Amino acid sequence: MKLTVNGEERQVTAATLAALLDELDYAPDFLATARNGEIVPAAERSRCALKDGDRIEILSPMQGG
C-alpha cells in the first residue's frame, strides 16, 4: 500500500502502525506517532490499522542545548 510517511510517499506492506515502525526500522520506545493528523498512543499502535493513502508522522526527540 502507498502511505505518506513524514511527507515522503512510501510503498509498504505493514498493516498496522506498529508493523510499519518495525518495517521502517524505527525503535518505538521514544517516538510520537500520528495517523492523518490524529495522535496514536504507543499502546494503540498494534491496533491502529493502516489504509492506502494514510498520512503518518513519526517524531523522535532530539538532544540539544
Secondary structure, 3 states (H helix, E strand, C coil): CEEEECCEEEECCCCEHHHHHHHCCCCHHHCEEEECCEECCHHHHHHCECCCCCEEEEECCCCCC
